[in-house]
Amino acid sequence: MEKQKNNPKRIGFNKEQMIQFLRIMQTNTDRLIKANKKIMQLEQSVFHEKWRVRHLVRLVRYYNPDEPVSEEELDAQIKGEMN
């Protein structure tokens, strides 16, 4: 395999354009990091809400097992009473 020769030609961007490109990349990277942080906060919030609902459902079923907890259970109970 031959070694590549040093090519003195530049890729076509001057110093100011490269600096502008790097600033744009930095801005986008900062936005991505902020968005990722917000997504993680929302995921954690949803996890805690789901945990809270599961805990409350367990409490309701412990104290009154016949009490409907979801809409599906309520609909099934209403249909059962109608028959």
Buried (B, 14 or more C-beta within 10 A) or exposed (E): EEEEEEEEEEEEEEEEEEEEEEEEEEEEEEEEEEEEEEEEEEEEEEEEEEEEEEEEEEEEEEEEEEEBBEEEEEEEEEEEEEE
